[in-house]
Amino acid sequence: MKIAFWSEERQAETTYHTALVACASALMFPVRAVVVSGGYNGKELERNFPVRRRRPGQRWNTGWKLTELGNTSVLKQDFRRESGSYEASVLERETAEAGVLAAEQQGYIVSRGLDCLLGKQAQELTEQVILENVRQVVKGRLYCLPGSRRQEQEWWHEDPLFTGLKQVIDGVENCFDVMFVDCGSREDDFARNILKEADVCVLNMTQEEERIGDYFRNPPKWRGKTFFLVGNYFPDGLYTRKNLERLYRIDENLLGAVPYNPQLQAAGRTGRTDSRLKEYIGKGPKGKNVEFEQELIRTTRLILKLAGVVS
């Protein structure tokens, strides 16, 4: 089940709202979900989620290694820590950094996340392999697929290195109950195909009177169902949710309006979307920012219901 988020506007905070609904879904329902970027470099999306580390004093291994496509033993360098202090010497760190630079110059990529999966054939994309390359956000419920370390160029989707991206996305989707795809405001061919194939397309928009009517009068024609989401919503604005339903005859179950919440947006920029959201979900009338909580719960439930994930 694929749910894609997209907007014509760069300032609509589409990535933030994708992360918000994905986290709310994992906190509200017993579903196993994954969130991915609609391109190969998803740094903006990943910033919304924490990097899980083990407890201080517990031995751990960063587990990164560099590998050339088709060669799984090019370079490996581990950093280990015990009792909260690094044991790697300055020489070891410098050696590792030199190895990283040399590997990048020769076309190597980090063997984790999307980069690792791109180097595999379709039959190798088993559930075990995919789970080894996604990052857990909410225990047992929500995961994120780390994007590539390569920088995107204008025609990145035509690069032979990334021709396997579609089979990776399909393989990841098959391992989870629902996949959330952040397409941002992308207009490349890959994002267009994601939107065409999605079961539900969430059309994210800002509350601007000069443009908001165009979304409803001429919505994009996609194969899947369309859900309208007004993000950073102000209840006292001209285009309230009730006014939009009345003016454009939109079914109330196809329109969400998540209020503006600067504290949660700031938390998202520092990787704390899930932990801060726990302060809102399930707190009831006495919780913080009741209107935000109620509308986010309502919107998330409607999107998942439209996708057939919940009843």
C-alpha positions as CSV (number, residue, x, y, z in Angstrom):
1,M,0.0,0.0,0.0
2,K,1.6,3.3,-1.2
3,I,0.6,6.7,0.1
4,A,2.4,9.6,-1.7
5,F,2.6,13.2,-0.5
6,W,3.2,16.0,-3.0
7,S,2.7,19.7,-3.5
8,E,3.2,22.2,-6.3
9,E,4.5,24.7,-3.7
10,R,8.0,24.5,-2.2
11,Q,6.9,26.3,0.9
12,A,4.1,23.9,1.8
13,E,6.4,21.8,4.2
14,T,5.4,18.6,2.5
15,T,8.3,16.6,3.9
16,Y,7.4,17.7,7.5
17,H,3.7,16.7,7.0
18,T,4.8,13.3,5.5
19,A,6.9,12.6,8.6
20,L,4.1,13.9,10.9
21,V,1.3,11.6,9.4
22,A,3.7,8.6,9.3
23,C,4.7,9.0,13.0
24,A,1.0,9.5,14.0
25,S,0.0,6.4,12.1
26,A,2.6,4.3,14.0
27,L,1.6,5.8,17.3
28,M,-2.2,5.4,16.7
29,F,-2.5,2.0,14.9
30,P,-1.0,-1.5,15.0
31,V,0.5,-1.1,11.5
32,R,4.1,-1.6,10.3
33,A,5.0,1.3,8.1
34,V,8.0,2.7,6.3
35,V,8.7,6.2,5.1
36,V,10.9,6.9,2.0
37,S,12.0,9.8,-0.1
38,G,10.6,10.1,-3.7
39,G,14.2,10.7,-4.9
40,Y,17.5,9.0,-4.0
41,N,18.8,11.6,-1.6
42,G,16.4,12.0,1.3
43,K,18.4,14.1,3.7
44,E,15.5,16.5,4.4
45,L,13.2,13.6,5.2
46,E,15.7,11.8,7.4
47,R,16.3,14.9,9.5
48,N,12.8,14.5,11.0
49,F,13.8,11.2,12.6
50,P,16.2,10.3,15.4
51,V,19.4,8.3,14.9
52,R,19.0,5.5,17.5
53,R,22.1,4.8,19.5
54,R,22.8,2.3,22.3
55,R,23.0,3.3,25.9
56,P,26.1,5.1,27.2
57,G,28.7,2.5,28.4
58,Q,27.3,-0.2,26.1
59,R,29.7,-1.5,23.5
60,W,28.6,-0.6,20.0
61,N,29.7,-0.6,16.4
62,T,28.8,2.1,13.9
63,G,28.7,-0.7,11.3
64,W,29.5,1.5,8.3
65,K,31.7,0.2,5.5
66,L,32.4,1.3,2.0
67,T,31.8,-1.0,-0.9
68,E,31.9,-0.9,-4.6
69,L,28.8,-2.2,-6.5
70,G,29.4,-5.8,-7.1
71,N,32.2,-6.1,-4.6
72,T,31.4,-6.5,-0.9
73,S,34.9,-6.5,0.5
74,V,36.6,-3.3,-0.7
75,L,36.9,-1.4,2.6
76,K,35.8,-1.9,6.2
77,Q,36.6,0.3,9.2
78,D,34.8,-0.1,12.6
79,F,34.8,2.4,15.4
80,R,34.1,0.8,18.8
81,R,33.2,2.5,22.1
82,E,33.2,1.2,25.6
83,S,32.3,3.0,28.8
84,G,31.4,6.1,26.9
85,S,34.8,6.8,25.4
86,Y,36.2,6.2,21.9
87,E,39.0,3.7,21.6
88,A,39.8,4.6,18.0
89,S,43.1,6.4,17.9
90,V,43.8,9.5,15.9
91,L,45.8,7.5,13.4
92,E,42.9,5.1,13.0
93,R,40.4,7.9,12.4
94,E,42.7,9.6,9.9
95,T,43.2,6.3,8.1
96,A,39.5,5.7,7.9
97,E,38.8,9.3,6.6
98,A,41.5,8.8,4.0
99,G,39.9,5.6,3.0
100,V,36.5,7.2,2.7
101,L,37.9,10.0,0.5
102,A,39.8,7.5,-1.7
103,A,36.7,5.3,-2.0
104,E,34.4,8.2,-3.0
105,Q,36.9,9.3,-5.6
106,Q,36.8,5.8,-7.1
107,G,33.0,5.7,-7.2
108,Y,32.3,3.7,-4.0
109,I,29.2,4.3,-2.0
110,V,28.3,3.6,1.6
111,S,26.9,0.0,2.0
112,R,23.8,0.9,4.0
113,G,20.3,2.0,3.2
114,L,19.3,2.8,-0.4
115,D,22.9,2.6,-1.6
116,C,23.2,-1.0,-0.5
117,L,19.8,-2.0,-1.9
118,L,20.6,-0.4,-5.3
119,G,23.5,-2.8,-5.7
120,K,21.3,-5.9,-5.5
121,Q,19.3,-7.8,-8.0
122,A,15.6,-8.1,-7.6
123,Q,15.7,-11.6,-6.2
124,E,18.2,-10.5,-3.6
125,L,15.8,-7.9,-2.1
126,T,14.5,-10.2,0.5
127,E,12.7,-9.1,3.6
128,Q,15.7,-9.8,5.7
129,V,18.0,-7.7,3.5
130,I,15.5,-4.8,3.4
131,L,15.0,-4.8,7.2
132,E,18.8,-4.7,7.6
133,N,18.9,-1.5,5.6
134,V,16.0,0.5,7.1
135,R,16.3,2.6,10.3
136,Q,13.8,2.0,13.1
137,V,12.0,5.2,14.2
138,V,9.1,3.8,16.4
139,K,9.9,0.4,17.8
140,G,8.3,-2.3,15.6
141,R,6.0,0.2,13.9
142,L,7.8,2.8,11.8
143,Y,11.0,2.6,9.8
144,C,12.9,5.0,7.5
145,L,14.9,4.1,4.4
146,P,18.1,6.1,4.5
147,G,18.8,7.8,1.1
148,S,21.9,7.9,-1.0
149,R,25.0,9.9,0.0
150,R,25.3,11.1,-3.6
151,Q,24.0,14.6,-4.5
152,E,21.1,14.7,-6.9
153,Q,21.7,16.3,-10.3
154,E,19.0,17.6,-12.7
155,W,18.7,14.3,-14.6
156,W,19.6,12.0,-11.7
157,H,16.8,9.5,-12.6
158,E,18.5,8.8,-15.9
159,D,21.8,7.8,-14.3
160,P,22.4,4.1,-14.9
161,L,23.4,3.7,-11.2
162,F,19.8,4.4,-10.2
163,T,17.8,2.5,-12.8
164,G,17.1,0.0,-10.0
165,L,15.4,2.5,-7.8
166,K,11.9,1.4,-8.8
167,Q,12.6,-2.2,-8.0
168,V,14.0,-1.2,-4.6
169,I,10.9,0.9,-3.8
170,D,8.6,-2.0,-4.9
171,G,10.6,-4.4,-2.7
172,V,10.5,-2.2,0.3
173,E,6.7,-1.6,-0.1
174,N,6.1,-5.4,-0.1
175,C,7.7,-5.8,3.4
176,F,5.4,-3.3,5.1
177,D,1.7,-2.7,5.7
178,V,2.0,0.8,4.3
179,M,4.6,3.0,2.7
180,F,4.7,6.8,2.9
181,V,6.5,8.5,0.1
182,D,7.7,12.1,0.4
183,C,7.7,13.5,-3.1
184,G,8.0,17.1,-1.9
185,S,7.5,19.4,-4.8
186,R,9.4,17.2,-7.2
187,E,8.5,17.2,-10.9
188,D,11.0,14.6,-12.2
189,D,9.8,11.5,-14.0
190,F,10.4,9.2,-11.0
191,A,8.2,11.3,-8.7
192,R,5.5,11.5,-11.4
193,N,5.5,7.7,-11.6
194,I,5.3,7.3,-7.9
195,L,2.2,9.6,-7.9
196,K,0.7,7.6,-10.8
197,E,1.1,4.3,-9.0
198,A,0.2,5.4,-5.4
199,D,-3.0,4.1,-3.9
200,V,-3.6,7.5,-2.2
201,C,-2.1,10.8,-3.2
202,V,-2.0,13.4,-0.5
203,L,-2.1,16.8,-2.2
204,N,-0.4,19.2,0.3
205,M,-1.2,22.9,0.1
206,T,-0.8,26.1,2.0
207,Q,-3.7,28.3,3.1
208,E,-3.4,31.0,0.4
209,E,-6.5,32.5,-1.1
210,E,-4.9,33.3,-4.5
211,R,-3.9,29.6,-5.2
212,I,-5.9,27.3,-3.0
213,G,-9.0,27.3,-5.2
214,D,-7.0,26.0,-8.2
215,Y,-6.2,22.8,-6.3
216,F,-9.9,22.0,-6.0
217,R,-11.1,23.2,-9.4
218,N,-8.4,21.4,-11.3
219,P,-7.0,18.6,-9.1
220,P,-4.2,16.4,-10.7
221,K,-5.5,13.2,-12.4
222,W,-4.0,10.3,-10.7
223,R,-4.9,6.6,-10.7
224,G,-5.3,6.5,-6.9
225,K,-7.6,8.5,-4.6
226,T,-6.8,12.1,-3.8
227,F,-6.8,13.5,-0.3
228,F,-6.5,17.3,0.2
229,L,-4.3,18.4,3.1
230,V,-4.1,22.0,4.2
231,G,-0.9,22.1,6.2
232,N,0.2,24.9,8.7
233,Y,-3.6,25.7,9.0
234,F,-4.9,28.7,10.8
235,P,-8.5,28.3,12.1
236,D,-9.2,32.0,11.8
237,G,-8.1,32.3,8.2
238,L,-10.4,33.1,5.2
239,Y,-10.2,29.6,3.8
240,T,-11.3,27.5,6.8
241,R,-11.9,23.8,6.4
242,K,-15.7,24.3,6.5
243,N,-15.5,27.1,3.9
244,L,-13.5,24.9,1.6
245,E,-16.0,22.1,1.9
246,R,-18.9,24.4,1.2
247,L,-17.2,26.4,-1.7
248,Y,-15.8,23.5,-3.6
249,R,-18.2,20.8,-2.5
250,I,-15.4,18.7,-1.1
251,D,-16.4,15.6,0.9
252,E,-15.3,16.3,4.5
253,N,-13.6,12.9,4.6
254,L,-11.3,13.9,1.8
255,L,-10.0,17.1,3.4
256,G,-7.6,17.6,6.3
257,A,-6.4,20.8,7.9
258,V,-3.5,20.3,10.3
259,P,-2.9,23.5,12.4
260,Y,0.4,25.4,12.4
261,N,2.6,24.1,15.2
262,P,6.0,25.8,15.4
263,Q,7.2,23.8,18.3
264,L,6.7,20.5,16.5
265,Q,8.3,21.8,13.3
266,A,11.3,22.9,15.3
267,A,11.4,19.4,16.8
268,G,11.3,17.9,13.4
269,R,14.4,19.8,12.3
270,T,16.3,18.2,15.1
271,G,15.1,14.6,14.6
272,R,12.5,14.6,17.4
273,T,9.2,14.3,15.5
274,D,8.3,11.0,17.0
275,S,9.2,11.9,20.7
276,R,7.5,15.2,20.6
277,L,4.4,13.8,18.9
278,K,4.0,11.4,21.8
279,E,3.2,14.4,23.9
280,Y,0.1,15.1,21.8
281,I,-1.3,11.7,20.7
282,G,-3.6,10.2,23.2
283,K,-3.5,13.0,25.7
284,G,-7.2,13.9,25.4
285,P,-8.8,17.2,26.2
286,K,-6.1,18.0,28.8
287,G,-3.2,17.6,26.4
288,K,-1.2,20.3,24.8
289,N,-2.6,22.1,21.8
290,V,-5.9,20.2,21.6
291,E,-6.9,21.5,18.2
292,F,-3.7,20.3,16.7
293,E,-4.0,16.9,18.3
294,Q,-7.6,16.4,17.3
295,E,-7.1,17.4,13.6
296,L,-3.9,15.4,13.2
297,I,-5.6,12.3,14.6
298,R,-8.6,12.9,12.3
299,T,-6.5,13.5,9.2
300,T,-4.2,10.5,9.8
301,R,-7.3,8.2,10.3
302,L,-8.9,9.5,7.1
303,I,-5.8,9.0,5.0
304,L,-5.3,5.4,6.3
305,K,-9.0,4.7,5.9
306,L,-8.9,6.0,2.3
307,A,-6.0,3.7,1.6
308,G,-7.9,0.7,3.2
309,V,-5.2,0.3,5.9
310,V,-7.8,0.8,8.8
311,S,-11.5,0.5,8.9
